[in-house]
């Protein structure tokens, strides 16, 4: 068996032994999916036609389709930046504990004393953070799109989601963001002794996404599919830089002496 797989199995075992962490991982996507679905169900019943017409004009939603289609497009367009917080934040929650947590539990020294290479350690820990995060993100996307379609179908008789932007963002941008969140957390947890401080600092990366959400909700900007394509290219370039930084930051001797 490849040595990185042994590190991966160790990380997954520790993840299963931490029910609080697993619960916190599941609670974020569950909340982000449940809120818009509940709002959509309520709006289908309570939103006056005048309000729907106003929202259609404010967010430049095509006039095709009735009330249900307009509201579905509105939620799909405006909630996507919030949804993309999930693939950033989940690997941060896992990876921030990957080095700092092991140092705190005094299990880092035995790991670094093994013949496992630095690349195998970083790769095993990264896969253990990125893969569960991406799977949870994809699962949340399926529940969100399926829930919207289920609620809207009796009005539209069509499946309104996923559209092109949601499909591209879920399949392409989400894994790129998960890799970015993971590598950033590895870098910070390698240079900061306190895993909670590393987690908090890495978590600040979600602020730009929340800013984009706020600007779009206010009608100041309209995030089109061109924005998301450009954003994917930008994140991919950041990933290359962060992978390099993570490989440089994970220095065995410095980690052993805690400097």
Beta strands, then each sheet from edge to edge (+ up, - down):
end
